[in-house]
Amino acid sequence: MLYFFKKLFNEERGNTLILGAISLMVILVMAGLAIDGSLLYMKKSQLQKEANAAVLSGAQELTTTEQKVKDTVQYILTAHKDTTSNANIDINMGNKVAVTLTKSVNLTFAKIFGYEKVDVKARAAAGLAAIGRAVGAAPLGIDESVPLEYLRTYQLKVDSSDSQTGNFGILALGGPGAKTYEENLRNGYQAEIKVGDVINTESGNIAGKTRDAIQDRVNGCSQPPGDYSMRECSRIILVLVYKPYDYSGGKMKQVQVTGFAYFYITDPMSSKDTSINGVFIKRTGTGSYVEGSKDRGAYSIRLTK
């Protein structure tokens, strides 16, 4: 009887050791797979951030040339110090850029199951949408009924000889007065304007302040005239696209915003002329899309599918 219990005890202790060894092995395998899984998740997240950054930057050049889009995407990937990813770039000029990144990740514990490495993929796309709300607009605009041809000369503010109603195409952003107008013309209106907003017009010519502010904007841009590619050029202003809202007493007193456009000032103003000459250009900028925005070449950038 004593022999039987001793044998049973030894067998149970042996079984316990075996079960313990098996359990430990399972725990180690699960821990190893969890570590490899965490590594893959981390690499996937990192790759996705790189893809997002690349398309958001590349989309800024969708109104310029395809080569600039490619160069910008590659610059961002290089800046992330990622030279091992295989990048596939799909560009639809004026619309969207997509990037697919693939990177091989070396595994550690999964090697015991024959898996040396795994390819991790990330895809991102960014497209253009007409700006519907923005900060920094100049106190000028264009009626949405005016046919807009890019790179054709327009006048945003009419000369005194052209105004029949006392309104010279000036908008009273943030309130009336020459000082407010000049500040907004120099630096842009520092409050948000969105599609649907009703804006008061400004009466009077305000010729001198217009001339000074435009001259400073022309002098402040170092890029050659006719080169619209520079991201920070004071010749380029964001203006409103509008439709008449209150036209009474022979004067247009209020307008309603329907969109935004970018205007490039081509020439300094003469001492006698108070009209602002320039061309409309397609360009991306800060701002966001609003349903119903008129597409007049001013675009925001957003991630898409």
Number of C-alpha atoms within 10 A of each C-alpha: 6 6 8 8 10 11 12 11 12 11 12 12 12 12 12 12 12 12 12 12 12 12 12 12 12 12 12 13 15 13 13 16 17 14 16 18 14 12 16 19 13 12 18 20 15 13 24 19 15 23 24 19 19 29 30 24 18 29 32 24 24 27 21 17 12 17 12 16 24 20 13 20 27 17 15 19 20 13 12 15 9 13 12 10 15 13 19 11 18 13 19 12 17 21 13 22 30 25 21 19 22 17 20 16 16 15 18 15 18 18 12 9 7 8 12 14 14 12 12 18 19 20 20 21 24 24 24 26 24 24 29 25 23 22 15 19 25 25 27 24 25 22 18 18 10 8 8 17 12 15 14 10 15 20 15 21 22 18 17 17 9 12 14 10 12 15 21 24 23 22 24 20 24 15 14 14 14 19 12 15 25 21 16 22 23 20 15 19 21 15 11 11 22 22 23 17 13 18 22 20 23 24 20 16 21 17 18 13 18 20 20 14 19 22 18 14 19 20 12 13 15 12 14 8 13 11 9 17 13 12 12 12 17 20 24 23 23 24 22 27 25 24 18 16 15 16 11 9 8 10 14 19 18 20 23 20 27 25 31 31 25 25 28 25 26 17 14 21 20 10 9 11 14 23 23 21 18 20 20 24 21 19 25 23 15 13 22 16 20 17 10 12 20 21 17 23 24 27 28 22 25 16 17 12 8
